[in-house]
Amino acid sequence: METKELRKLSNEELTKKIKATKEELFTKRMQQASGTLEKPAQLKQLRRDVAKMKTILKEREISGGVK
């Protein structure tokens, strides 16, 4: 997901998206452990997506801007 798209979302939407992405990351990790994960690069991308979303939330918190 692109940063521009994420910045358009509200704080609540970002929080929900973080939760959903973490759940997806968990299932992908379980698939990797059982050997059924087809694209291991997905784990890296999901972790980066969560980091992007958390960074945007932190930036908003610091600047005091609530969207």
Backbone as XML, in Angstrom:
<?xml version="1.0"?>
<chain id="A" units="angstrom">
  <residue number="1" name="MET">
    <atom name="N" x="0.839" y="-1.171" z="0.000"/>
    <atom name="CA" x="0.000" y="0.000" z="0.000"/>
    <atom name="C" x="0.886" y="1.238" z="0.000"/>
  </residue>
  <residue number="2" name="GLU">
    <atom name="N" x="0.486" y="2.223" z="-0.768"/>
    <atom name="CA" x="1.295" y="3.432" z="-0.884"/>
    <atom name="C" x="1.035" y="4.393" z="0.264"/>
  </residue>
  <residue number="3" name="THR">
    <atom name="N" x="2.053" y="5.163" z="0.594"/>
    <atom name="CA" x="1.967" y="6.111" z="1.694"/>
    <atom name="C" x="0.924" y="7.186" z="1.434"/>
  </residue>
  <residue number="4" name="LYS">
    <atom name="N" x="0.796" y="7.614" z="0.190"/>
    <atom name="CA" x="-0.194" y="8.643" z="-0.157"/>
    <atom name="C" x="-1.604" y="8.166" z="0.188"/>
  </residue>
  <residue number="5" name="GLU">
    <atom name="N" x="-1.892" y="6.913" z="-0.115"/>
    <atom name="CA" x="-3.215" y="6.349" z="0.181"/>
    <atom name="C" x="-3.438" y="6.275" z="1.684"/>
  </residue>
  <residue number="6" name="LEU">
    <atom name="N" x="-2.404" y="5.891" z="2.416"/>
    <atom name="CA" x="-2.522" y="5.750" z="3.866"/>
    <atom name="C" x="-2.749" y="7.100" z="4.545"/>
  </residue>
  <residue number="7" name="ARG">
    <atom name="N" x="-2.110" y="8.135" z="4.045"/>
    <atom name="CA" x="-2.257" y="9.461" z="4.659"/>
    <atom name="C" x="-3.669" y="10.019" z="4.501"/>
  </residue>
  <residue number="8" name="LYS">
    <atom name="N" x="-4.410" y="9.546" z="3.521"/>
    <atom name="CA" x="-5.778" y="10.001" z="3.308"/>
    <atom name="C" x="-6.749" y="9.401" z="4.320"/>
  </residue>
  <residue number="9" name="LEU">
    <atom name="N" x="-6.358" y="8.301" z="4.962"/>
    <atom name="CA" x="-7.234" y="7.624" z="5.911"/>
    <atom name="C" x="-7.248" y="8.348" z="7.254"/>
  </residue>
  <residue number="10" name="SER">
    <atom name="N" x="-8.342" y="8.191" z="7.975"/>
    <atom name="CA" x="-8.434" y="8.786" z="9.312"/>
    <atom name="C" x="-7.667" y="7.909" z="10.307"/>
  </residue>
  <residue number="11" name="ASN">
    <atom name="N" x="-7.494" y="8.421" z="11.520"/>
    <atom name="CA" x="-6.786" y="7.675" z="12.555"/>
    <atom name="C" x="-7.489" y="6.357" z="12.877"/>
  </residue>
  <residue number="12" name="GLU">
    <atom name="N" x="-8.808" y="6.400" z="12.945"/>
    <atom name="CA" x="-9.569" y="5.184" z="13.254"/>
    <atom name="C" x="-9.404" y="4.146" z="12.159"/>
  </residue>
  <residue number="13" name="GLU">
    <atom name="N" x="-9.456" y="4.595" z="10.914"/>
    <atom name="CA" x="-9.292" y="3.676" z="9.783"/>
    <atom name="C" x="-7.887" y="3.081" z="9.769"/>
  </residue>
  <residue number="14" name="LEU">
    <atom name="N" x="-6.893" y="3.901" z="10.088"/>
    <atom name="CA" x="-5.523" y="3.399" z="10.153"/>
    <atom name="C" x="-5.371" y="2.351" z="11.250"/>
  </residue>
  <residue number="15" name="THR">
    <atom name="N" x="-5.973" y="2.600" z="12.390"/>
    <atom name="CA" x="-5.892" y="1.653" z="13.500"/>
    <atom name="C" x="-6.537" y="0.321" z="13.120"/>
  </residue>
  <residue number="16" name="LYS">
    <atom name="N" x="-7.682" y="0.374" z="12.465"/>
    <atom name="CA" x="-8.347" y="-0.853" z="12.013"/>
    <atom name="C" x="-7.491" y="-1.580" z="10.983"/>
  </residue>
  <residue number="17" name="LYS">
    <atom name="N" x="-6.883" y="-0.817" z="10.100"/>
    <atom name="CA" x="-6.049" y="-1.408" z="9.051"/>
    <atom name="C" x="-4.804" y="-2.063" z="9.650"/>
  </residue>
  <residue number="18" name="ILE">
    <atom name="N" x="-4.230" y="-1.445" z="10.681"/>
    <atom name="CA" x="-3.074" y="-2.025" z="11.368"/>
    <atom name="C" x="-3.458" y="-3.367" z="11.977"/>
  </residue>
  <residue number="19" name="LYS">
    <atom name="N" x="-4.602" y="-3.393" z="12.642"/>
    <atom name="CA" x="-5.054" y="-4.626" z="13.281"/>
    <atom name="C" x="-5.267" y="-5.735" z="12.243"/>
  </residue>
  <residue number="20" name="ALA">
    <atom name="N" x="-5.909" y="-5.401" z="11.141"/>
    <atom name="CA" x="-6.165" y="-6.387" z="10.092"/>
    <atom name="C" x="-4.862" y="-6.889" z="9.467"/>
  </residue>
  <residue number="21" name="THR">
    <atom name="N" x="-3.917" y="-5.990" z="9.274"/>
    <atom name="CA" x="-2.638" y="-6.369" z="8.680"/>
    <atom name="C" x="-1.841" y="-7.256" z="9.623"/>
  </residue>
  <residue number="22" name="LYS">
    <atom name="N" x="-1.907" y="-6.978" z="10.919"/>
    <atom name="CA" x="-1.211" y="-7.819" z="11.897"/>
    <atom name="C" x="-1.816" y="-9.224" z="11.937"/>
  </residue>
  <residue number="23" name="GLU">
    <atom name="N" x="-3.137" y="-9.304" z="11.810"/>
    <atom name="CA" x="-3.782" y="-10.615" z="11.781"/>
    <atom name="C" x="-3.357" y="-11.396" z="10.537"/>
  </residue>
  <residue number="24" name="GLU">
    <atom name="N" x="-3.284" y="-10.701" z="9.410"/>
    <atom name="CA" x="-2.847" y="-11.344" z="8.171"/>
    <atom name="C" x="-1.391" y="-11.799" z="8.298"/>
  </residue>
  <residue number="25" name="LEU">
    <atom name="N" x="-0.556" y="-10.975" z="8.921"/>
    <atom name="CA" x="0.838" y="-11.316" z="9.136"/>
    <atom name="C" x="0.956" y="-12.578" z="9.994"/>
  </residue>
  <residue number="26" name="PHE">
    <atom name="N" x="0.115" y="-12.678" z="11.011"/>
    <atom name="CA" x="0.122" y="-13.856" z="11.880"/>
    <atom name="C" x="-0.202" y="-15.123" z="11.084"/>
  </residue>
  <residue number="27" name="THR">
    <atom name="N" x="-1.241" y="-15.045" z="10.243"/>
    <atom name="CA" x="-1.606" y="-16.236" z="9.466"/>
    <atom name="C" x="-0.505" y="-16.600" z="8.471"/>
  </residue>
  <residue number="28" name="LYS">
    <atom name="N" x="0.152" y="-15.594" z="7.897"/>
    <atom name="CA" x="1.253" y="-15.864" z="6.967"/>
    <atom name="C" x="2.424" y="-16.521" z="7.696"/>
  </residue>
  <residue number="29" name="ARG">
    <atom name="N" x="2.679" y="-16.086" z="8.933"/>
    <atom name="CA" x="3.757" y="-16.709" z="9.714"/>
    <atom name="C" x="3.437" y="-18.160" z="10.027"/>
  </residue>
  <residue number="30" name="MET">
    <atom name="N" x="2.179" y="-18.439" z="10.309"/>
    <atom name="CA" x="1.781" y="-19.826" z="10.572"/>
    <atom name="C" x="1.931" y="-20.674" z="9.306"/>
  </residue>
  <residue number="31" name="GLN">
    <atom name="N" x="1.588" y="-20.083" z="8.170"/>
    <atom name="CA" x="1.756" y="-20.794" z="6.904"/>
    <atom name="C" x="3.232" y="-21.071" z="6.640"/>
  </residue>
  <residue number="32" name="GLN">
    <atom name="N" x="4.077" y="-20.115" z="6.973"/>
    <atom name="CA" x="5.505" y="-20.304" z="6.768"/>
    <atom name="C" x="6.031" y="-21.422" z="7.670"/>
  </residue>
  <residue number="33" name="ALA">
    <atom name="N" x="5.552" y="-21.449" z="8.895"/>
    <atom name="CA" x="5.998" y="-22.475" z="9.834"/>
    <atom name="C" x="5.579" y="-23.871" z="9.382"/>
  </residue>
  <residue number="34" name="SER">
    <atom name="N" x="4.406" y="-23.949" z="8.758"/>
    <atom name="CA" x="3.937" y="-25.254" z="8.297"/>
    <atom name="C" x="4.439" y="-25.592" z="6.902"/>
  </residue>
  <residue number="35" name="GLY">
    <atom name="N" x="5.108" y="-24.622" z="6.258"/>
    <atom name="CA" x="5.694" y="-24.870" z="4.950"/>
    <atom name="C" x="4.751" y="-24.688" z="3.785"/>
  </residue>
  <residue number="36" name="THR">
    <atom name="N" x="3.629" y="-24.009" z="3.978"/>
    <atom name="CA" x="2.665" y="-23.823" z="2.894"/>
    <atom name="C" x="2.649" y="-22.409" z="2.319"/>
  </residue>
  <residue number="37" name="LEU">
    <atom name="N" x="3.539" y="-21.553" z="2.787"/>
    <atom name="CA" x="3.587" y="-20.175" z="2.298"/>
    <atom name="C" x="4.277" y="-20.146" z="0.937"/>
  </residue>
  <residue number="38" name="GLU">
    <atom name="N" x="3.572" y="-19.620" z="-0.061"/>
    <atom name="CA" x="4.103" y="-19.603" z="-1.420"/>
    <atom name="C" x="5.029" y="-18.415" z="-1.672"/>
  </residue>
  <residue number="39" name="LYS">
    <atom name="N" x="4.719" y="-17.264" z="-1.097"/>
    <atom name="CA" x="5.515" y="-16.062" z="-1.343"/>
    <atom name="C" x="6.060" y="-15.512" z="-0.016"/>
  </residue>
  <residue number="40" name="PRO">
    <atom name="N" x="7.257" y="-15.917" z="0.366"/>
    <atom name="CA" x="7.835" y="-15.454" z="1.634"/>
    <atom name="C" x="8.043" y="-13.936" z="1.687"/>
  </residue>
  <residue number="41" name="ALA">
    <atom name="N" x="8.142" y="-13.284" z="0.546"/>
    <atom name="CA" x="8.333" y="-11.839" z="0.521"/>
    <atom name="C" x="7.120" y="-11.092" z="1.080"/>
  </residue>
  <residue number="42" name="GLN">
    <atom name="N" x="5.983" y="-11.770" z="1.151"/>
    <atom name="CA" x="4.772" y="-11.145" z="1.697"/>
    <atom name="C" x="4.978" y="-10.752" z="3.159"/>
  </residue>
  <residue number="43" name="LEU">
    <atom name="N" x="5.739" y="-11.546" z="3.897"/>
    <atom name="CA" x="5.984" y="-11.240" z="5.305"/>
    <atom name="C" x="6.690" y="-9.890" z="5.447"/>
  </residue>
  <residue number="44" name="LYS">
    <atom name="N" x="7.703" y="-9.690" z="4.644"/>
    <atom name="CA" x="8.456" y="-8.440" z="4.681"/>
    <atom name="C" x="7.567" y="-7.258" z="4.318"/>
  </residue>
  <residue number="45" name="GLN">
    <atom name="N" x="6.746" y="-7.425" z="3.290"/>
    <atom name="CA" x="5.870" y="-6.344" z="2.846"/>
    <atom name="C" x="4.821" y="-6.005" z="3.905"/>
  </residue>
  <residue number="46" name="LEU">
    <atom name="N" x="4.258" y="-7.006" z="4.549"/>
    <atom name="CA" x="3.259" y="-6.760" z="5.591"/>
    <atom name="C" x="3.877" y="-6.031" z="6.778"/>
  </residue>
  <residue number="47" name="ARG">
    <atom name="N" x="5.085" y="-6.437" z="7.172"/>
    <atom name="CA" x="5.764" y="-5.747" z="8.278"/>
    <atom name="C" x="6.011" y="-4.287" z="7.928"/>
  </residue>
  <residue number="48" name="ARG">
    <atom name="N" x="6.405" y="-4.042" z="6.699"/>
    <atom name="CA" x="6.652" y="-2.660" z="6.268"/>
    <atom name="C" x="5.370" y="-1.845" z="6.240"/>
  </residue>
  <residue number="49" name="ASP">
    <atom name="N" x="4.279" y="-2.462" z="5.811"/>
    <atom name="CA" x="2.987" y="-1.765" z="5.795"/>
    <atom name="C" x="2.578" y="-1.347" z="7.206"/>
  </residue>
  <residue number="50" name="VAL">
    <atom name="N" x="2.751" y="-2.248" z="8.171"/>
    <atom name="CA" x="2.411" y="-1.928" z="9.560"/>
    <atom name="C" x="3.292" y="-0.772" z="10.043"/>
  </residue>
  <residue number="51" name="ALA">
    <atom name="N" x="4.564" y="-0.814" z="9.712"/>
    <atom name="CA" x="5.483" y="0.252" z="10.133"/>
    <atom name="C" x="5.089" y="1.598" z="9.525"/>
  </residue>
  <residue number="52" name="LYS">
    <atom name="N" x="4.695" y="1.597" z="8.262"/>
    <atom name="CA" x="4.253" y="2.837" z="7.611"/>
    <atom name="C" x="3.047" y="3.423" z="8.325"/>
  </residue>
  <residue number="53" name="MET">
    <atom name="N" x="2.077" y="2.562" z="8.620"/>
    <atom name="CA" x="0.852" y="3.045" z="9.262"/>
    <atom name="C" x="1.135" y="3.578" z="10.658"/>
  </residue>
  <residue number="54" name="LYS">
    <atom name="N" x="1.983" y="2.884" z="11.413"/>
    <atom name="CA" x="2.325" y="3.343" z="12.755"/>
    <atom name="C" x="3.084" y="4.668" z="12.700"/>
  </residue>
  <residue number="55" name="THR">
    <atom name="N" x="3.937" y="4.829" z="11.707"/>
    <atom name="CA" x="4.689" y="6.072" z="11.551"/>
    <atom name="C" x="3.757" y="7.238" z="11.274"/>
  </residue>
  <residue number="56" name="ILE">
    <atom name="N" x="2.783" y="7.030" z="10.413"/>
    <atom name="CA" x="1.827" y="8.089" z="10.096"/>
    <atom name="C" x="1.033" y="8.485" z="11.340"/>
  </residue>
  <residue number="57" name="LEU">
    <atom name="N" x="0.592" y="7.495" z="12.120"/>
    <atom name="CA" x="-0.139" y="7.797" z="13.352"/>
    <atom name="C" x="0.734" y="8.577" z="14.330"/>
  </residue>
  <residue number="58" name="LYS">
    <atom name="N" x="1.994" y="8.199" z="14.459"/>
    <atom name="CA" x="2.903" y="8.881" z="15.377"/>
    <atom name="C" x="3.167" y="10.310" z="14.919"/>
  </residue>
  <residue number="59" name="GLU">
    <atom name="N" x="3.331" y="10.512" z="13.608"/>
    <atom name="CA" x="3.530" y="11.865" z="13.079"/>
    <atom name="C" x="2.345" y="12.759" z="13.413"/>
  </residue>
  <residue number="60" name="ARG">
    <atom name="N" x="1.149" y="12.209" z="13.260"/>
    <atom name="CA" x="-0.054" y="12.983" z="13.578"/>
    <atom name="C" x="-0.134" y="13.294" z="15.050"/>
  </residue>
  <residue number="61" name="GLU">
    <atom name="N" x="0.256" y="12.331" z="15.891"/>
    <atom name="CA" x="0.226" y="12.536" z="17.332"/>
    <atom name="C" x="1.195" y="13.654" z="17.739"/>
  </residue>
  <residue number="62" name="ILE">
    <atom name="N" x="2.362" y="13.650" z="17.163"/>
    <atom name="CA" x="3.377" y="14.647" z="17.492"/>
    <atom name="C" x="2.952" y="16.044" z="17.033"/>
  </residue>
  <residue number="63" name="SER">
    <atom name="N" x="2.414" y="16.125" z="15.823"/>
    <atom name="CA" x="2.014" y="17.430" z="15.301"/>
    <atom name="C" x="0.704" y="17.926" z="15.910"/>
  </residue>
  <residue number="64" name="GLY">
    <atom name="N" x="-0.018" y="17.039" z="16.553"/>
    <atom name="CA" x="-1.264" y="17.431" z="17.177"/>
    <atom name="C" x="-2.431" y="17.452" z="16.212"/>
  </residue>
  <residue number="65" name="GLY">
    <atom name="N" x="-2.190" y="17.080" z="14.980"/>
    <atom name="CA" x="-3.234" y="17.079" z="13.973"/>
    <atom name="C" x="-4.036" y="15.789" z="13.991"/>
  </residue>
  <residue number="66" name="VAL">
    <atom name="N" x="-5.329" y="15.925" z="14.086"/>
    <atom name="CA" x="-6.203" y="14.757" z="14.078"/>
    <atom name="C" x="-7.040" y="14.811" z="12.818"/>
  </residue>
  <residue number="67" name="LYS">
    <atom name="N" x="-6.984" y="13.742" z="12.039"/>
    <atom name="CA" x="-7.777" y="13.688" z="10.819"/>
    <atom name="C" x="-8.932" y="12.776" z="11.005"/>
  </residue>
</chain>
